[in-house]
Amino acid sequence: MTPLTLSQASGVPFWRQIHDQLADRIRAGTLAPGEALPSVRALAAELAVSVITTKKAYEELVRWLAEGAAGAGDVRVGGRRRGGARGAGGRSRAGAGGVGGPGAGG
């Protein structure tokens, strides 16, 4: 992946700059579906920012553009979650739609 660039002079929070640059790459097809992004810690080290900053950027990507593996420390562009996100029978642990409440498996 081509390195991201951050500008303190822009006045835009670093997490937003990271999010926007990755989102632009996803929309442009530079990042293919299923392609792994750097881990939160690796990207934080590469950009010399806090893990909290990269985690916030990734959380926003997960929310709007991507699908991530909760608690696994990685994010994948589109595609399926990685790791043990599904229980027996292929159902989401939290039930239908991955949200607890009426209709949730259990």
Secondary structure as GFF3:
##gff-version 3
##sequence-region A 1 106
A	DSSP	three_ten_helix	8	10	.	.	.	ID=ss1
A	DSSP	alpha_helix	14	28	.	.	.	ID=ss2
A	DSSP	alpha_helix	40	47	.	.	.	ID=ss3
A	DSSP	alpha_helix	51	64	.	.	.	ID=ss4
A	DSSP	beta_strand	67	69	.	.	.	ID=ss5
A	DSSP	beta_strand	74	76	.	.	.	ID=ss6
A	DSSP	three_ten_helix	88	90	.	.	.	ID=ss7
A	DSSP	three_ten_helix	96	98	.	.	.	ID=ss8
###
